[in-house]
Amino acid sequence: GVSEPTTELSATASGEFLADAMVFFSDLAERGIRAKGEDPLIASVGRLPGRKKGDSTVAIVVCTDSRLWGYYQGRKRLWQGSLGLDEVYFARADGVLRIVGADGKDGTECDV
């Protein structure tokens, strides 16, 4: 976890989504929880024409494979990564598209 947004997170996320992500990551940092393993892979990406959430202008569906990733507190593995299927919503902020929302499911089947 981290207590401040990373450069990458600040460049790609905005609004409530960024605030919610920082609550999650700050909690991990406070509890000494670290992610370890091979970086998650993007297995597939697709458009979701006409789908909106709030002020979003673009929506995509992303399948990620984080099965070689885990969250650890010391040497104890707390949970293991899985396949994930996320609907990700983007809106223009500061002249660029940034993530403003996402809905996801763990353990779903997707194209890998």
Gaussian input, Z-matrix of N, CA and C with variables (Angstrom, degrees):
# hf/3-21g

backbone

0 1
 N
 C     1     B1
 C     2     B2     1     A1
 N     3     B3     2     A2     1     D1
 C     4     B4     3     A3     2     D2
 C     5     B5     4     A4     3     D3
 N     6     B6     5     A5     4     D4
 C     7     B7     6     A6     5     D5
 C     8     B8     7     A7     6     D6
 N     9     B9     8     A8     7     D7
 C    10    B10     9     A9     8     D8
 C    11    B11    10    A10     9     D9
 N    12    B12    11    A11    10    D10
 C    13    B13    12    A12    11    D11
 C    14    B14    13    A13    12    D12
 N    15    B15    14    A14    13    D13
 C    16    B16    15    A15    14    D14
 C    17    B17    16    A16    15    D15
 N    18    B18    17    A17    16    D16
 C    19    B19    18    A18    17    D17
 C    20    B20    19    A19    18    D18
 N    21    B21    20    A20    19    D19
 C    22    B22    21    A21    20    D20
 C    23    B23    22    A22    21    D21
 N    24    B24    23    A23    22    D22
 C    25    B25    24    A24    23    D23
 C    26    B26    25    A25    24    D24
 N    27    B27    26    A26    25    D25
 C    28    B28    27    A27    26    D26
 C    29    B29    28    A28    27    D27
 N    30    B30    29    A29    28    D28
 C    31    B31    30    A30    29    D29
 C    32    B32    31    A31    30    D30
 N    33    B33    32    A32    31    D31
 C    34    B34    33    A33    32    D32
 C    35    B35    34    A34    33    D33
 N    36    B36    35    A35    34    D34
 C    37    B37    36    A36    35    D35
 C    38    B38    37    A37    36    D36
 N    39    B39    38    A38    37    D37
 C    40    B40    39    A39    38    D38
 C    41    B41    40    A40    39    D39
 N    42    B42    41    A41    40    D40
 C    43    B43    42    A42    41    D41
 C    44    B44    43    A43    42    D42
 N    45    B45    44    A44    43    D43
 C    46    B46    45    A45    44    D44
 C    47    B47    46    A46    45    D45
 N    48    B48    47    A47    46    D46
 C    49    B49    48    A48    47    D47
 C    50    B50    49    A49    48    D48
 N    51    B51    50    A50    49    D49
 C    52    B52    51    A51    50    D50
 C    53    B53    52    A52    51    D51
 N    54    B54    53    A53    52    D52
 C    55    B55    54    A54    53    D53
 C    56    B56    55    A55    54    D54
 N    57    B57    56    A56    55    D55
 C    58    B58    57    A57    56    D56
 C    59    B59    58    A58    57    D57
 N    60    B60    59    A59    58    D58
 C    61    B61    60    A60    59    D59
 C    62    B62    61    A61    60    D60
 N    63    B63    62    A62    61    D61
 C    64    B64    63    A63    62    D62
 C    65    B65    64    A64    63    D63
 N    66    B66    65    A65    64    D64
 C    67    B67    66    A66    65    D65
 C    68    B68    67    A67    66    D66
 N    69    B69    68    A68    67    D67
 C    70    B70    69    A69    68    D68
 C    71    B71    70    A70    69    D69
 N    72    B72    71    A71    70    D70
 C    73    B73    72    A72    71    D71
 C    74    B74    73    A73    72    D72
 N    75    B75    74    A74    73    D73
 C    76    B76    75    A75    74    D74
 C    77    B77    76    A76    75    D75
 N    78    B78    77    A77    76    D76
 C    79    B79    78    A78    77    D77
 C    80    B80    79    A79    78    D78
 N    81    B81    80    A80    79    D79
 C    82    B82    81    A81    80    D80
 C    83    B83    82    A82    81    D81
 N    84    B84    83    A83    82    D82
 C    85    B85    84    A84    83    D83
 C    86    B86    85    A85    84    D84
 N    87    B87    86    A86    85    D85
 C    88    B88    87    A87    86    D86
 C    89    B89    88    A88    87    D87
 N    90    B90    89    A89    88    D88
 C    91    B91    90    A90    89    D89
 C    92    B92    91    A91    90    D90
 N    93    B93    92    A92    91    D91
 C    94    B94    93    A93    92    D92
 C    95    B95    94    A94    93    D93
 N    96    B96    95    A95    94    D94
 C    97    B97    96    A96    95    D95
 C    98    B98    97    A97    96    D96
 N    99    B99    98    A98    97    D97
 C   100   B100    99    A99    98    D98
 C   101   B101   100   A100    99    D99
 N   102   B102   101   A101   100   D100
 C   103   B103   102   A102   101   D101
 C   104   B104   103   A103   102   D102
 N   105   B105   104   A104   103   D103
 C   106   B106   105   A105   104   D104
 C   107   B107   106   A106   105   D105
 N   108   B108   107   A107   106   D106
 C   109   B109   108   A108   107   D107
 C   110   B110   109   A109   108   D108
 N   111   B111   110   A110   109   D109
 C   112   B112   111   A111   110   D110
 C   113   B113   112   A112   111   D111
 N   114   B114   113   A113   112   D112
 C   115   B115   114   A114   113   D113
 C   116   B116   115   A115   114   D114
 N   117   B117   116   A116   115   D115
 C   118   B118   117   A117   116   D116
 C   119   B119   118   A118   117   D117
 N   120   B120   119   A119   118   D118
 C   121   B121   120   A120   119   D119
 C   122   B122   121   A121   120   D120
 N   123   B123   122   A122   121   D121
 C   124   B124   123   A123   122   D122
 C   125   B125   124   A124   123   D123
 N   126   B126   125   A125   124   D124
 C   127   B127   126   A126   125   D125
 C   128   B128   127   A127   126   D126
 N   129   B129   128   A128   127   D127
 C   130   B130   129   A129   128   D128
 C   131   B131   130   A130   129   D129
 N   132   B132   131   A131   130   D130
 C   133   B133   132   A132   131   D131
 C   134   B134   133   A133   132   D132
 N   135   B135   134   A134   133   D133
 C   136   B136   135   A135   134   D134
 C   137   B137   136   A136   135   D135
 N   138   B138   137   A137   136   D136
 C   139   B139   138   A138   137   D137
 C   140   B140   139   A139   138   D138
 N   141   B141   140   A140   139   D139
 C   142   B142   141   A141   140   D140
 C   143   B143   142   A142   141   D141
 N   144   B144   143   A143   142   D142
 C   145   B145   144   A144   143   D143
 C   146   B146   145   A145   144   D144
 N   147   B147   146   A146   145   D145
 C   148   B148   147   A147   146   D146
 C   149   B149   148   A148   147   D147
 N   150   B150   149   A149   148   D148
 C   151   B151   150   A150   149   D149
 C   152   B152   151   A151   150   D150
 N   153   B153   152   A152   151   D151
 C   154   B154   153   A153   152   D152
 C   155   B155   154   A154   153   D153
 N   156   B156   155   A155   154   D154
 C   157   B157   156   A156   155   D155
 C   158   B158   157   A157   156   D156
 N   159   B159   158   A158   157   D157
 C   160   B160   159   A159   158   D158
 C   161   B161   160   A160   159   D159
 N   162   B162   161   A161   160   D160
 C   163   B163   162   A162   161   D161
 C   164   B164   163   A163   162   D162
 N   165   B165   164   A164   163   D163
 C   166   B166   165   A165   164   D164
 C   167   B167   166   A166   165   D165
 N   168   B168   167   A167   166   D166
 C   169   B169   168   A168   167   D167
 C   170   B170   169   A169   168   D168
 N   171   B171   170   A170   169   D169
 C   172   B172   171   A171   170   D170
 C   173   B173   172   A172   171   D171
 N   174   B174   173   A173   172   D172
 C   175   B175   174   A174   173   D173
 C   176   B176   175   A175   174   D174
 N   177   B177   176   A176   175   D175
 C   178   B178   177   A177   176   D176
 C   179   B179   178   A178   177   D177
 N   180   B180   179   A179   178   D178
 C   181   B181   180   A180   179   D179
 C   182   B182   181   A181   180   D180
 N   183   B183   182   A182   181   D181
 C   184   B184   183   A183   182   D182
 C   185   B185   184   A184   183   D183
 N   186   B186   185   A185   184   D184
 C   187   B187   186   A186   185   D185
 C   188   B188   187   A187   186   D186
 N   189   B189   188   A188   187   D187
 C   190   B190   189   A189   188   D188
 C   191   B191   190   A190   189   D189
 N   192   B192   191   A191   190   D190
 C   193   B193   192   A192   191   D191
 C   194   B194   193   A193   192   D192
 N   195   B195   194   A194   193   D193
 C   196   B196   195   A195   194   D194
 C   197   B197   196   A196   195   D195
 N   198   B198   197   A197   196   D196
 C   199   B199   198   A198   197   D197
 C   200   B200   199   A199   198   D198
 N   201   B201   200   A200   199   D199
 C   202   B202   201   A201   200   D200
 C   203   B203   202   A202   201   D201
 N   204   B204   203   A203   202   D202
 C   205   B205   204   A204   203   D203
 C   206   B206   205   A205   204   D204
 N   207   B207   206   A206   205   D205
 C   208   B208   207   A207   206   D206
 C   209   B209   208   A208   207   D207
 N   210   B210   209   A209   208   D208
 C   211   B211   210   A210   209   D209
 C   212   B212   211   A211   210   D210
 N   213   B213   212   A212   211   D211
 C   214   B214   213   A213   212   D212
 C   215   B215   214   A214   213   D213
 N   216   B216   215   A215   214   D214
 C   217   B217   216   A216   215   D215
 C   218   B218   217   A217   216   D216
 N   219   B219   218   A218   217   D217
 C   220   B220   219   A219   218   D218
 C   221   B221   220   A220   219   D219
 N   222   B222   221   A221   220   D220
 C   223   B223   222   A222   221   D221
 C   224   B224   223   A223   222   D222
 N   225   B225   224   A224   223   D223
 C   226   B226   225   A225   224   D224
 C   227   B227   226   A226   225   D225
 N   228   B228   227   A227   226   D226
 C   229   B229   228   A228   227   D227
 C   230   B230   229   A229   228   D228
 N   231   B231   230   A230   229   D229
 C   232   B232   231   A231   230   D230
 C   233   B233   232   A232   231   D231
 N   234   B234   233   A233   232   D232
 C   235   B235   234   A234   233   D233
 C   236   B236   235   A235   234   D234
 N   237   B237   236   A236   235   D235
 C   238   B238   237   A237   236   D236
 C   239   B239   238   A238   237   D237
 N   240   B240   239   A239   238   D238
 C   241   B241   240   A240   239   D239
 C   242   B242   241   A241   240   D240
 N   243   B243   242   A242   241   D241
 C   244   B244   243   A243   242   D242
 C   245   B245   244   A244   243   D243
 N   246   B246   245   A245   244   D244
 C   247   B247   246   A246   245   D245
 C   248   B248   247   A247   246   D246
 N   249   B249   248   A248   247   D247
 C   250   B250   249   A249   248   D248
 C   251   B251   250   A250   249   D249
 N   252   B252   251   A251   250   D250
 C   253   B253   252   A252   251   D251
 C   254   B254   253   A253   252   D252
 N   255   B255   254   A254   253   D253
 C   256   B256   255   A255   254   D254
 C   257   B257   256   A256   255   D255
 N   258   B258   257   A257   256   D256
 C   259   B259   258   A258   257   D257
 C   260   B260   259   A259   258   D258
 N   261   B261   260   A260   259   D259
 C   262   B262   261   A261   260   D260
 C   263   B263   262   A262   261   D261
 N   264   B264   263   A263   262   D262
 C   265   B265   264   A264   263   D263
 C   266   B266   265   A265   264   D264
 N   267   B267   266   A266   265   D265
 C   268   B268   267   A267   266   D266
 C   269   B269   268   A268   267   D267
 N   270   B270   269   A269   268   D268
 C   271   B271   270   A270   269   D269
 C   272   B272   271   A271   270   D270
 N   273   B273   272   A272   271   D271
 C   274   B274   273   A273   272   D272
 C   275   B275   274   A274   273   D273
 N   276   B276   275   A275   274   D274
 C   277   B277   276   A276   275   D275
 C   278   B278   277   A277   276   D276
 N   279   B279   278   A278   277   D277
 C   280   B280   279   A279   278   D278
 C   281   B281   280   A280   279   D279
 N   282   B282   281   A281   280   D280
 C   283   B283   282   A282   281   D281
 C   284   B284   283   A283   282   D282
 N   285   B285   284   A284   283   D283
 C   286   B286   285   A285   284   D284
 C   287   B287   286   A286   285   D285
 N   288   B288   287   A287   286   D286
 C   289   B289   288   A288   287   D287
 C   290   B290   289   A289   288   D288
 N   291   B291   290   A290   289   D289
 C   292   B292   291   A291   290   D290
 C   293   B293   292   A292   291   D291
 N   294   B294   293   A293   292   D292
 C   295   B295   294   A294   293   D293
 C   296   B296   295   A295   294   D294
 N   297   B297   296   A296   295   D295
 C   298   B298   297   A297   296   D296
 C   299   B299   298   A298   297   D297
 N   300   B300   299   A299   298   D298
 C   301   B301   300   A300   299   D299
 C   302   B302   301   A301   300   D300
 N   303   B303   302   A302   301   D301
 C   304   B304   303   A303   302   D302
 C   305   B305   304   A304   303   D303
 N   306   B306   305   A305   304   D304
 C   307   B307   306   A306   305   D305
 C   308   B308   307   A307   306   D306
 N   309   B309   308   A308   307   D307
 C   310   B310   309   A309   308   D308
 C   311   B311   310   A310   309   D309
 N   312   B312   311   A311   310   D310
 C   313   B313   312   A312   311   D311
 C   314   B314   313   A313   312   D312
 N   315   B315   314   A314   313   D313
 C   316   B316   315   A315   314   D314
 C   317   B317   316   A316   315   D315
 N   318   B318   317   A317   316   D316
 C   319   B319   318   A318   317   D317
 C   320   B320   319   A319   318   D318
 N   321   B321   320   A320   319   D319
 C   322   B322   321   A321   320   D320
 C   323   B323   322   A322   321   D321
 N   324   B324   323   A323   322   D322
 C   325   B325   324   A324   323   D323
 C   326   B326   325   A325   324   D324
 N   327   B327   326   A326   325   D325
 C   328   B328   327   A327   326   D326
 C   329   B329   328   A328   327   D327
 N   330   B330   329   A329   328   D328
 C   331   B331   330   A330   329   D329
 C   332   B332   331   A331   330   D330
 N   333   B333   332   A332   331   D331
 C   334   B334   333   A333   332   D332
 C   335   B335   334   A334   333   D333

   B1=1.4413
   B2=1.5105
   B3=1.2937
   B4=1.4645
   B5=1.5200
   B6=1.3248
   B7=1.4609
   B8=1.5234
   B9=1.3176
   B10=1.4691
   B11=1.5230
   B12=1.3355
   B13=1.4733
   B14=1.5264
   B15=1.3194
   B16=1.4583
   B17=1.5237
   B18=1.3136
   B19=1.4627
   B20=1.5241
   B21=1.3361
   B22=1.4633
   B23=1.5231
   B24=1.3215
   B25=1.4616
   B26=1.5257
   B27=1.3133
   B28=1.4696
   B29=1.5249
   B30=1.3345
   B31=1.4678
   B32=1.5196
   B33=1.3520
   B34=1.4596
   B35=1.5231
   B36=1.3307
   B37=1.4678
   B38=1.5195
   B39=1.3477
   B40=1.4534
   B41=1.5186
   B42=1.3076
   B43=1.4627
   B44=1.5113
   B45=1.3461
   B46=1.4689
   B47=1.5250
   B48=1.3230
   B49=1.4640
   B50=1.5229
   B51=1.3294
   B52=1.4590
   B53=1.5278
   B54=1.3233
   B55=1.4730
   B56=1.5270
   B57=1.3339
   B58=1.4654
   B59=1.5310
   B60=1.3340
   B61=1.4657
   B62=1.5239
   B63=1.3284
   B64=1.4600
   B65=1.5259
   B66=1.3250
   B67=1.4682
   B68=1.5215
   B69=1.3326
   B70=1.4611
   B71=1.5271
   B72=1.3441
   B73=1.4602
   B74=1.5281
   B75=1.3283
   B76=1.4651
   B77=1.5209
   B78=1.3353
   B79=1.4569
   B80=1.5269
   B81=1.3313
   B82=1.4608
   B83=1.5252
   B84=1.3291
   B85=1.4606
   B86=1.5212
   B87=1.3259
   B88=1.4656
   B89=1.5288
   B90=1.3301
   B91=1.4631
   B92=1.5290
   B93=1.3477
   B94=1.4563
   B95=1.5080
   B96=1.3176
   B97=1.4620
   B98=1.5307
   B99=1.3227
   B100=1.4597
   B101=1.5185
   B102=1.3313
   B103=1.4635
   B104=1.5199
   B105=1.3351
   B106=1.4604
   B107=1.5161
   B108=1.3234
   B109=1.4518
   B110=1.5087
   B111=1.3190
   B112=1.4626
   B113=1.5210
   B114=1.3246
   B115=1.4602
   B116=1.5279
   B117=1.3245
   B118=1.4643
   B119=1.5287
   B120=1.3197
   B121=1.4621
   B122=1.5179
   B123=1.3085
   B124=1.4658
   B125=1.5179
   B126=1.3281
   B127=1.4624
   B128=1.5245
   B129=1.3314
   B130=1.4597
   B131=1.5242
   B132=1.3260
   B133=1.4623
   B134=1.5185
   B135=1.3209
   B136=1.4582
   B137=1.5190
   B138=1.3091
   B139=1.4611
   B140=1.5210
   B141=1.3239
   B142=1.4650
   B143=1.5333
   B144=1.3364
   B145=1.4680
   B146=1.5253
   B147=1.3257
   B148=1.4555
   B149=1.5188
   B150=1.3241
   B151=1.4684
   B152=1.5240
   B153=1.3364
   B154=1.4604
   B155=1.5178
   B156=1.3174
   B157=1.4581
   B158=1.5224
   B159=1.3180
   B160=1.4640
   B161=1.5192
   B162=1.3207
   B163=1.4624
   B164=1.5218
   B165=1.3308
   B166=1.4663
   B167=1.5255
   B168=1.3307
   B169=1.4627
   B170=1.5270
   B171=1.3233
   B172=1.4601
   B173=1.5235
   B174=1.3364
   B175=1.4628
   B176=1.5244
   B177=1.3376
   B178=1.4631
   B179=1.5228
   B180=1.3202
   B181=1.4593
   B182=1.5319
   B183=1.3310
   B184=1.4554
   B185=1.5244
   B186=1.3143
   B187=1.4600
   B188=1.5246
   B189=1.3327
   B190=1.4594
   B191=1.5233
   B192=1.3202
   B193=1.4591
   B194=1.5228
   B195=1.3279
   B196=1.4647
   B197=1.5323
   B198=1.3305
   B199=1.4618
   B200=1.5278
   B201=1.3358
   B202=1.4666
   B203=1.5280
   B204=1.3067
   B205=1.4600
   B206=1.5153
   B207=1.3081
   B208=1.4545
   B209=1.5123
   B210=1.3157
   B211=1.4666
   B212=1.5151
   B213=1.3376
   B214=1.4572
   B215=1.5295
   B216=1.3161
   B217=1.4571
   B218=1.5239
   B219=1.3257
   B220=1.4590
   B221=1.5225
   B222=1.3243
   B223=1.4735
   B224=1.5181
   B225=1.3214
   B226=1.4651
   B227=1.5289
   B228=1.3392
   B229=1.4695
   B230=1.5236
   B231=1.3279
   B232=1.4610
   B233=1.5182
   B234=1.3154
   B235=1.4589
   B236=1.5061
   B237=1.3161
   B238=1.4535
   B239=1.5190
   B240=1.3252
   B241=1.4542
   B242=1.5221
   B243=1.3104
   B244=1.4646
   B245=1.5240
   B246=1.3048
   B247=1.4624
   B248=1.5168
   B249=1.3025
   B250=1.4569
   B251=1.5107
   B252=1.3002
   B253=1.4542
   B254=1.5172
   B255=1.3403
   B256=1.4637
   B257=1.5153
   B258=1.3149
   B259=1.4607
   B260=1.5185
   B261=1.3341
   B262=1.4550
   B263=1.5280
   B264=1.3382
   B265=1.4595
   B266=1.5211
   B267=1.3300
   B268=1.4598
   B269=1.5267
   B270=1.3355
   B271=1.4626
   B272=1.5252
   B273=1.3184
   B274=1.4564
   B275=1.5257
   B276=1.3410
   B277=1.4635
   B278=1.5219
   B279=1.2921
   B280=1.4713
   B281=1.5235
   B282=1.3203
   B283=1.4564
   B284=1.5164
   B285=1.3326
   B286=1.4671
   B287=1.5219
   B288=1.3406
   B289=1.4621
   B290=1.5183
   B291=1.3421
   B292=1.4633
   B293=1.5185
   B294=1.3208
   B295=1.4593
   B296=1.5261
   B297=1.3425
   B298=1.4686
   B299=1.5280
   B300=1.3253
   B301=1.4563
   B302=1.5104
   B303=1.3334
   B304=1.4649
   B305=1.5084
   B306=1.3197
   B307=1.4644
   B308=1.5198
   B309=1.3130
   B310=1.4496
   B311=1.4979
   B312=1.3360
   B313=1.4580
   B314=1.5118
   B315=1.3111
   B316=1.4588
   B317=1.5228
   B318=1.3242
   B319=1.4572
   B320=1.5095
   B321=1.3198
   B322=1.4493
   B323=1.5238
   B324=1.2949
   B325=1.4527
   B326=1.5268
   B327=1.2934
   B328=1.4657
   B329=1.5142
   B330=1.3153
   B331=1.4556
   B332=1.5196
   B333=1.3268
   B334=1.4802
   B335=1.5081
   A1=111.36
   A2=115.61
   A3=122.70
   A4=108.92
   A5=116.33
   A6=119.93
   A7=112.42
   A8=117.11
   A9=122.94
   A10=108.49
   A11=117.74
   A12=119.06
   A13=111.50
   A14=116.14
   A15=120.46
   A16=109.10
   A17=115.73
   A18=120.67
   A19=109.74
   A20=116.70
   A21=121.36
   A22=111.38
   A23=116.88
   A24=120.38
   A25=110.57
   A26=117.35
   A27=121.21
   A28=111.75
   A29=116.31
   A30=120.59
   A31=112.77
   A32=117.99
   A33=119.66
   A34=114.63
   A35=118.28
   A36=120.87
   A37=110.12
   A38=115.15
   A39=120.09
   A40=110.53
   A41=116.24
   A42=122.73
   A43=114.43
   A44=114.67
   A45=121.34
   A46=112.33
   A47=116.80
   A48=119.35
   A49=110.08
   A50=117.29
   A51=121.33
   A52=110.65
   A53=116.83
   A54=120.48
   A55=111.24
   A56=117.32
   A57=120.74
   A58=111.52
   A59=116.63
   A60=120.32
   A61=110.01
   A62=117.11
   A63=119.76
   A64=112.10
   A65=118.31
   A66=119.99
   A67=109.26
   A68=116.95
   A69=122.24
   A70=111.08
   A71=116.65
   A72=120.10
   A73=112.13
   A74=117.97
   A75=121.27
   A76=110.93
   A77=116.35
   A78=120.53
   A79=110.28
   A80=116.95
   A81=120.32
   A82=110.44
   A83=117.22
   A84=121.39
   A85=111.00
   A86=116.96
   A87=121.31
   A88=111.61
   A89=116.98
   A90=121.41
   A91=112.77
   A92=116.64
   A93=120.21
   A94=113.70
   A95=117.31
   A96=121.99
   A97=109.31
   A98=115.56
   A99=122.26
   A100=110.30
   A101=115.37
   A102=121.33
   A103=107.74
   A104=116.80
   A105=122.17
   A106=109.06
   A107=115.10
   A108=120.59
   A109=111.22
   A110=114.47
   A111=119.86
   A112=109.04
   A113=116.15
   A114=120.42
   A115=110.74
   A116=116.74
   A117=119.60
   A118=111.04
   A119=115.92
   A120=122.18
   A121=110.40
   A122=116.40
   A123=120.53
   A124=106.14
   A125=116.10
   A126=121.09
   A127=112.01
   A128=116.65
   A129=119.90
   A130=110.19
   A131=115.12
   A132=122.82
   A133=107.34
   A134=116.68
   A135=120.93
   A136=110.88
   A137=116.10
   A138=121.62
   A139=110.51
   A140=115.82
   A141=122.54
   A142=107.77
   A143=116.37
   A144=119.42
   A145=111.76
   A146=115.54
   A147=120.99
   A148=114.82
   A149=119.02
   A150=122.04
   A151=108.47
   A152=116.19
   A153=121.67
   A154=110.70
   A155=114.57
   A156=121.95
   A157=105.96
   A158=116.54
   A159=119.74
   A160=111.25
   A161=116.07
   A162=121.75
   A163=113.67
   A164=117.52
   A165=119.52
   A166=110.82
   A167=114.12
   A168=120.53
   A169=112.06
   A170=117.45
   A171=122.73
   A172=108.32
   A173=115.74
   A174=119.85
   A175=109.30
   A176=115.12
   A177=120.96
   A178=108.53
   A179=115.15
   A180=120.96
   A181=106.50
   A182=115.74
   A183=121.74
   A184=109.26
   A185=115.91
   A186=121.11
   A187=107.17
   A188=116.16
   A189=120.62
   A190=109.75
   A191=114.79
   A192=121.82
   A193=107.76
   A194=116.42
   A195=120.78
   A196=110.63
   A197=116.13
   A198=119.86
   A199=113.25
   A200=118.34
   A201=121.61
   A202=110.93
   A203=116.52
   A204=124.97
   A205=107.56
   A206=117.16
   A207=119.62
   A208=111.08
   A209=116.85
   A210=122.48
   A211=107.58
   A212=115.48
   A213=122.43
   A214=111.13
   A215=114.10
   A216=121.39
   A217=104.66
   A218=115.88
   A219=119.57
   A220=108.48
   A221=116.59
   A222=120.63
   A223=112.86
   A224=116.35
   A225=120.66
   A226=111.13
   A227=115.31
   A228=119.68
   A229=108.17
   A230=115.87
   A231=121.76
   A232=111.82
   A233=116.88
   A234=120.05
   A235=110.10
   A236=114.31
   A237=124.15
   A238=109.40
   A239=116.12
   A240=120.82
   A241=111.51
   A242=115.58
   A243=121.29
   A244=109.03
   A245=115.58
   A246=119.83
   A247=106.94
   A248=116.31
   A249=120.02
   A250=110.77
   A251=116.72
   A252=122.38
   A253=107.18
   A254=116.16
   A255=121.93
   A256=111.87
   A257=115.27
   A258=121.26
   A259=105.60
   A260=116.82
   A261=122.10
   A262=108.27
   A263=115.26
   A264=122.31
   A265=110.41
   A266=116.32
   A267=122.79
   A268=110.61
   A269=115.27
   A270=122.45
   A271=107.39
   A272=115.89
   A273=120.33
   A274=108.97
   A275=115.99
   A276=122.85
   A277=107.21
   A278=117.07
   A279=121.73
   A280=111.57
   A281=116.78
   A282=121.67
   A283=116.18
   A284=118.08
   A285=120.84
   A286=109.68
   A287=116.17
   A288=119.70
   A289=109.23
   A290=115.55
   A291=121.13
   A292=108.54
   A293=116.66
   A294=121.74
   A295=108.66
   A296=115.53
   A297=120.56
   A298=111.54
   A299=116.66
   A300=119.57
   A301=110.93
   A302=115.60
   A303=120.85
   A304=108.81
   A305=115.54
   A306=123.28
   A307=106.16
   A308=117.04
   A309=118.48
   A310=114.32
   A311=113.48
   A312=122.40
   A313=108.23
   A314=117.65
   A315=122.32
   A316=110.08
   A317=114.08
   A318=119.72
   A319=115.58
   A320=117.15
   A321=119.72
   A322=110.34
   A323=116.70
   A324=122.00
   A325=108.57
   A326=116.25
   A327=119.73
   A328=108.33
   A329=116.65
   A330=122.27
   A331=110.56
   A332=116.17
   A333=119.62
   A334=109.33
   D1=165.91
   D2=178.48
   D3=-135.77
   D4=152.57
   D5=-179.66
   D6=-96.69
   D7=-15.33
   D8=176.95
   D9=-128.67
   D10=148.59
   D11=179.07
   D12=-60.24
   D13=137.55
   D14=174.38
   D15=-71.53
   D16=165.63
   D17=177.12
   D18=-58.00
   D19=-41.75
   D20=-178.22
   D21=-65.78
   D22=-43.27
   D23=-179.67
   D24=-66.08
   D25=-42.06
   D26=178.90
   D27=-63.91
   D28=-33.08
   D29=-178.17
   D30=-78.31
   D31=-19.50
   D32=-172.24
   D33=-118.12
   D34=-11.13
   D35=-175.82
   D36=-127.62
   D37=159.48
   D38=-177.17
   D39=-154.24
   D40=163.76
   D41=170.90
   D42=62.12
   D43=-143.84
   D44=-178.35
   D45=-60.64
   D46=-34.58
   D47=179.52
   D48=-60.90
   D49=-46.54
   D50=178.52
   D51=-63.22
   D52=-43.32
   D53=179.10
   D54=-61.85
   D55=-44.63
   D56=178.88
   D57=-64.51
   D58=-40.23
   D59=178.61
   D60=-62.10
   D61=-39.76
   D62=-178.88
   D63=-70.51
   D64=-31.52
   D65=173.47
   D66=-61.36
   D67=-45.67
   D68=179.28
   D69=-62.09
   D70=-52.28
   D71=-176.14
   D72=-67.35
   D73=-35.62
   D74=177.21
   D75=-64.55
   D76=-40.08
   D77=177.77
   D78=-61.67
   D79=-42.92
   D80=177.51
   D81=-60.52
   D82=-44.01
   D83=-178.97
   D84=-63.06
   D85=-44.55
   D86=-179.45
   D87=-61.94
   D88=-33.68
   D89=-178.08
   D90=-91.12
   D91=1.23
   D92=178.64
   D93=71.14
   D94=29.34
   D95=-178.46
   D96=-94.52
   D97=132.52
   D98=-178.82
   D99=-124.90
   D100=145.52
   D101=173.07
   D102=-89.37
   D103=135.84
   D104=179.31
   D105=-138.56
   D106=152.20
   D107=176.69
   D108=124.31
   D109=-171.72
   D110=177.61
   D111=-73.34
   D112=140.12
   D113=-179.08
   D114=-56.18
   D115=141.87
   D116=175.74
   D117=-58.06
   D118=147.95
   D119=179.55
   D120=-107.86
   D121=142.70
   D122=171.36
   D123=-85.47
   D124=112.99
   D125=-176.70
   D126=-85.72
   D127=-35.08
   D128=178.30
   D129=-160.40
   D130=155.49
   D131=178.14
   D132=-138.77
   D133=137.62
   D134=176.82
   D135=-142.26
   D136=155.59
   D137=178.49
   D138=-81.37
   D139=152.76
   D140=173.50
   D141=-125.02
   D142=74.15
   D143=-176.76
   D144=-57.38
   D145=134.79
   D146=176.30
   D147=82.16
   D148=-10.21
   D149=-179.73
   D150=-80.65
   D151=134.56
   D152=-179.95
   D153=-136.87
   D154=154.80
   D155=171.08
   D156=-142.46
   D157=116.54
   D158=-177.49
   D159=60.82
   D160=-128.09
   D161=-178.61
   D162=-91.29
   D163=14.68
   D164=-176.50
   D165=-64.54
   D166=153.69
   D167=178.98
   D168=-118.53
   D169=-17.81
   D170=-178.48
   D171=-138.90
   D172=141.67
   D173=175.90
   D174=-135.54
   D175=141.17
   D176=176.33
   D177=-133.91
   D178=161.83
   D179=172.16
   D180=-114.56
   D181=132.85
   D182=-175.62
   D183=-127.68
   D184=130.42
   D185=173.00
   D186=-103.16
   D187=123.41
   D188=177.40
   D189=-116.69
   D190=145.74
   D191=178.31
   D192=-115.02
   D193=104.37
   D194=179.15
   D195=-116.52
   D196=30.04
   D197=-177.36
   D198=-66.40
   D199=-18.23
   D200=178.51
   D201=-99.70
   D202=23.00
   D203=-175.23
   D204=-124.74
   D205=144.30
   D206=176.70
   D207=-147.81
   D208=162.29
   D209=176.45
   D210=-109.77
   D211=129.23
   D212=-173.51
   D213=-125.42
   D214=144.50
   D215=169.69
   D216=-118.38
   D217=106.09
   D218=-168.52
   D219=65.87
   D220=-126.87
   D221=178.08
   D222=-95.30
   D223=-6.30
   D224=-176.85
   D225=-84.55
   D226=123.03
   D227=176.03
   D228=-79.20
   D229=123.10
   D230=-179.66
   D231=-88.08
   D232=-40.06
   D233=173.89
   D234=-159.19
   D235=154.06
   D236=-176.25
   D237=-102.69
   D238=146.26
   D239=175.65
   D240=-65.45
   D241=168.94
   D242=-177.97
   D243=-151.18
   D244=-176.26
   D245=168.22
   D246=-75.37
   D247=142.99
   D248=178.21
   D249=-136.36
   D250=140.53
   D251=177.94
   D252=-120.66
   D253=113.74
   D254=-174.99
   D255=-120.58
   D256=135.75
   D257=166.84
   D258=-93.41
   D259=122.10
   D260=-174.39
   D261=-117.21
   D262=132.48
   D263=-174.66
   D264=-114.45
   D265=135.39
   D266=-176.83
   D267=-121.57
   D268=146.60
   D269=172.68
   D270=-139.24
   D271=159.28
   D272=179.01
   D273=-77.28
   D274=128.11
   D275=176.06
   D276=-142.51
   D277=129.04
   D278=-178.80
   D279=55.18
   D280=35.77
   D281=175.38
   D282=81.76
   D283=2.64
   D284=178.80
   D285=-134.28
   D286=161.48
   D287=175.05
   D288=-78.44
   D289=131.67
   D290=177.70
   D291=-133.12
   D292=153.06
   D293=178.04
   D294=-68.24
   D295=127.87
   D296=178.49
   D297=-120.19
   D298=-4.10
   D299=179.07
   D300=-173.08
   D301=157.79
   D302=177.35
   D303=-159.01
   D304=143.91
   D305=173.29
   D306=-127.01
   D307=129.79
   D308=-176.78
   D309=-141.11
   D310=166.58
   D311=178.17
   D312=-135.24
   D313=134.37
   D314=173.70
   D315=-89.42
   D316=151.90
   D317=172.67
   D318=71.88
   D319=18.07
   D320=179.75
   D321=-87.79
   D322=161.12
   D323=174.58
   D324=-80.71
   D325=138.90
   D326=173.54
   D327=-156.86
   D328=173.28
   D329=-175.47
   D330=-71.24
   D331=107.19
   D332=175.09
   D333=-127.01

